[in-house]
Every structure is written in structure tokens, then in C-alpha cells.
Amino acid sequence: MLNLALEALNRLRYKLPPRPKQIQIEVTNRCNMDCHMCPREDLNIELEHMDWDKFTTVVGKLTERENITLTGWGEPFLHPRIFDMITFCKERGHRVMITSNGLFSKEGILEKVLDSGIDELTFSIDGVKDNGVIDGHTSNKVYDDIEKVAKLRKNGKPTIRLQATLHEGCEQDLYNVIRYGARIGCEAVNVGRIDRKYAPDLKRPGPIEEERIFHEADRIANECGIRLDWLQYSIGTGFIRFFYRLLRRKLHRSGKYCLKTFDYAYVSREGNITPCCLLPDVKMGSLLDEDLQTVWQGEQFNHFRENYRDTCGSCDLWVIDQVDHEQATSKNQIPSPVSS
């Protein structure tokens, strides 16, 4: 409990942890879906897999037990060596998580997922209607695959999360995702804001409406017995969660810092560490040549944390309070990032 309280306080004070809470490795940018809100085509990145030798070099530089997410702007299970990657990480004592769209298009892959030793699996879906997944995830096979993983896993492994984005007019879809997750036995539902820059035709609820939706979603989650993780509103459980909600507006220097840069290190398929998956050209260093600690606590990364608005413009995906909608609209052109 004390450690959780200190973690919550340090987050509120924006005290940089000695190492990232999670390391996200971009194992592929190839995908078997074409979701409307995905910015993959707009980021000017190669739609390719990460090279095996680069992957082993990157993971080999991680000398402490880390929380590693195998992810990218694609579907990780399309990588021909994804299960070798999981094994390589697990053999070195790391906790391994994967974010997937749930469309297991290769024969036998579901069984391999269950036998892989992966610790956590997050499925990105944005709504459930009539036993079918909607809004980008158009195949009922997604629904079937998610349910099979939940039903056939052994000893509660892997833990399963659902991940949804919120945009205007879809709150009932969010509530249905929460109920669906609880019904099939998922442990948690993550909720994130929609990105205005890459999906300008999808509107978002304003700050007051967003908070109202959170409270209703939180009520439904509590009623169903599933955890709701919504970056801007919740952290932890029980007393820590209450403490965070009570003090966040007083202690947060709203909009001054992006929480992403204090919690995560994103490693591109080229082995570069970037502050965010949306900034492929903003390089803080390379795990092919440097160690994680040097880059994470380096002057360049700290300078970016203090001045991220110079690059990120009006982005508010990982800050507490929303940027004013009119301001976001007028500043929709985010300045081009400067590579180091």
C-alpha cells in the first residue's frame, strides 16, 4: 500500500521514475485491418516487420526485469517470429504483454497464443453489438477469438484487457464493451481519447461530458466487477484511486506535462527510442548503441519532457485536462518534429 501511495504521489508531482514503467517495442507495422481512427498511413513509416537481430539486440540491452509490450502500428501476431520474440523475452525474466486486434488469421495461432507464456493480452475493440465487434473490427471472428482465449486460458494466464477509444455519440458502445468484457471474464477495460489530428471527422465529447461518461462507465464497471482504467481519471484501486481523484486537479500542472513521457519508452522497429508512438522521427537515442538508463534519464529526453508542446502542439491524449476544442481545431497542424 505504501509503495502504491508513493507511486501515485510521484505521478502527481511528475517525478521521473528511474526507469519506464513499460517498454513498448514496435515489432511490426503491418496489419490485417484498416481501422478508421488508425494513423498508420499518415505517419510516413515503413509498413514492415522488425528485424530479428535488432529485436534481440534491443531486448539484450534490458538488464533489469522489465514490462515489455510487443506492439506497433500493426498486428503483432503477423510477425513470422512473434512467438520466438515472446520466448526470448520470457527466458530473460521479462513480463510480456501484447496489444492485438484479435483477428487471428493464421491457422493454429490461437493455440500458440495460449501456450506462449505471455502475461497479458490486450484486444483493441470499440464496440460490441449483436455478438459482433464493430467500428473497424468488422469480423465476428474477432469476437470468437477473444472469447476462446478467455475461455481456454489456464490459471488465469494471460490476463485479458479490452481497449476502446471514446468519441462523440459512442458512449453506449463503451458501456457495452465494459459489460462484454465482464461477461467473458476479462480483467480490465482501458479507455483512451480519440486523436483529433488523425481522425478529424470523429468528434469527441467535451471535458464535462467526458467526465460524466467516465462516472457512468465507472459505475457500470463496478457493478459488473471489472476494472476500468482511464488515464485521465483513475489510477490503481481503492484508497489510492480515491486519493488520486481527490488531489489530481490541485497537484497536476494540467497540460504542462505529458504522462506518456514519464511512464513509457517506445522503441521503433529500427531500435530507436522515441517519446511516443506518434513521433517516429523524434529520436531520443538508440538501444542498438546505448543502454536504456542513459537514454531515459538523458538531457535530450528531459528537455523534450519539459518542452513537448513545441513538437506535439495541441495533442492531449496523455495529459489530464483536454485542450480547448477550438484551440485544437485552430492548431490542428502540429509542428514537424525535429530529429536529433
Secondary structure, DSSP 8 states (H G I E B T S, - for coil): -HHHHHHHHHHHHT---SS-SEEEEE-B---S---TT--GGGTT----B--HHHHHHHHHT--S--EEEEE-SS-GGGSTTHHHHHHHHHHTT-EEEEEE-S---STTHHHHHHHS--SEEEEE---EETTEE-TT---HHHHHHHHHHHHH-BTTBSEEEEEEEE-TT-HHHHHHHHHHHHHHT-SEEEEEE--TTT-TTS----HHHHHHHHHHHHHHHHHHT-EEEETTT--SSHHHHHHHHHHHHHH--TTTS-THHHHEEEE-TTSEEES-TT-TT---EETTTS-HHHHHTSHHHHHHHHTTHHHHTT--TTSSS---HHHHHHT-S-------
